[in-house]
Amino acid sequence: METFEKLVPALRDELERQGRDPSTFPMSKRVYIAIDDDTERARRRLCEWFGHNYDDPAMAEQVAVWGPAEHCFEYVDRLIAAGATHLLFNPVFDYAEHIEALRPYLPVEV
């Protein structure tokens, strides 16, 4: 999160320096997410998934958000406040449940 919050202003400044309108440049962020009231279970499942798919369980700690919906939504709201204009939600399990939970953030009906 902190990296994204720092890089967005730098990217906007560089776009302006290059004569480009920053408002026309999508600020994208992939959000690996695990919504679960059991925070430890969500973290464990993410670590297992990242270990299996990237051979790096610790990657979950660096690039994912997990826990109760309120915590995850606060994270998403911070991304938006930091300038994210395009979010790619990537739940790695319980897909249908995540789609339902994320519905307020989805621009189209799914």
C-alpha positions as CSV (number, residue, x, y, z in Angstrom):
1,M,0.0,0.0,0.0
2,E,2.7,2.5,1.0
3,T,4.6,1.9,-2.2
4,F,1.4,2.6,-4.3
5,E,0.7,5.7,-2.3
6,K,4.2,7.0,-2.9
7,L,4.4,6.1,-6.6
8,V,1.1,7.6,-7.8
9,P,2.1,11.2,-7.2
10,A,5.5,10.5,-8.8
11,L,3.9,9.0,-11.8
12,R,1.5,11.9,-12.2
13,D,4.4,14.4,-11.9
14,E,6.3,12.5,-14.6
15,L,3.2,12.4,-16.9
16,E,2.8,16.1,-16.5
17,R,6.5,16.6,-17.2
18,Q,6.1,14.6,-20.4
19,G,3.1,16.8,-21.4
20,R,0.5,14.1,-20.8
21,D,-2.7,14.5,-18.9
22,P,-2.5,12.3,-15.8
23,S,-6.3,12.1,-15.6
24,T,-6.2,10.1,-18.9
25,F,-3.7,7.5,-17.5
26,P,-5.2,4.6,-15.6
27,M,-3.8,4.1,-12.2
28,S,-4.1,0.3,-11.8
29,K,-3.6,-1.9,-8.9
30,R,-4.0,-5.7,-8.5
31,V,-5.7,-6.5,-5.2
32,Y,-5.1,-10.1,-4.0
33,I,-7.8,-10.4,-1.4
34,A,-9.1,-12.9,1.1
35,I,-12.3,-11.8,2.9
36,D,-12.8,-13.9,6.0
37,D,-13.8,-13.1,9.5
38,D,-11.1,-15.5,10.6
39,T,-8.0,-13.4,9.9
40,E,-5.5,-16.1,10.6
41,R,-7.3,-18.6,8.3
42,A,-7.3,-16.1,5.5
43,R,-3.6,-15.3,5.9
44,R,-2.8,-19.1,6.0
45,R,-4.8,-19.8,2.9
46,L,-3.2,-16.9,1.0
47,C,0.3,-18.1,2.1
48,E,-0.5,-21.6,0.9
49,W,-1.8,-20.3,-2.4
50,F,1.2,-18.0,-3.0
51,G,3.5,-20.9,-2.0
52,H,1.8,-23.2,-4.5
53,N,1.6,-20.8,-7.4
54,Y,4.7,-18.6,-6.9
55,D,6.8,-20.9,-4.7
56,D,6.9,-17.9,-2.2
57,P,4.4,-18.1,0.7
58,A,5.8,-14.8,2.1
59,M,4.6,-13.0,-1.0
60,A,1.1,-12.9,0.5
61,E,2.4,-10.6,3.2
62,Q,3.7,-8.2,0.6
63,V,0.9,-8.0,-2.0
64,A,-2.4,-9.2,-0.4
65,V,-5.0,-8.0,2.0
66,W,-7.1,-10.3,4.1
67,G,-9.4,-10.4,7.1
68,P,-12.9,-9.2,7.8
69,A,-14.7,-7.4,5.0
70,E,-14.5,-4.0,6.8
71,H,-10.7,-4.3,7.0
72,C,-10.4,-5.3,3.3
73,F,-12.7,-2.5,2.3
74,E,-10.7,0.1,4.3
75,Y,-7.7,-1.0,2.3
76,V,-9.5,-0.7,-1.0
77,D,-10.8,2.7,0.0
78,R,-7.2,3.8,0.8
79,L,-6.1,2.7,-2.7
80,I,-8.9,4.7,-4.2
81,A,-8.0,7.7,-2.1
82,A,-4.4,7.3,-3.1
83,G,-5.4,7.6,-6.8
84,A,-6.3,4.1,-8.0
85,T,-8.7,4.4,-10.9
86,H,-8.6,0.7,-12.0
87,L,-8.6,-2.1,-9.5
88,L,-8.2,-5.7,-10.5
89,F,-9.6,-7.8,-7.7
90,N,-8.0,-11.2,-7.5
91,P,-9.6,-13.5,-4.9
92,V,-7.7,-16.7,-4.9
93,F,-10.4,-18.9,-3.4
94,D,-14.1,-18.8,-2.5
95,Y,-14.8,-16.9,-5.7
96,A,-18.6,-16.6,-5.5
97,E,-18.4,-15.4,-1.9
98,H,-15.9,-12.8,-2.8
99,I,-17.9,-11.5,-5.8
100,E,-20.8,-11.0,-3.5
101,A,-18.7,-9.2,-0.9
102,L,-17.0,-7.0,-3.5
103,R,-20.3,-6.1,-5.4
104,P,-20.3,-2.5,-4.1
105,Y,-16.9,-2.0,-5.8
106,L,-17.8,-3.6,-9.1
107,P,-18.8,-1.2,-12.0
108,V,-21.0,-3.7,-13.7
109,E,-23.5,-6.3,-12.6
110,V,-22.0,-9.8,-12.4
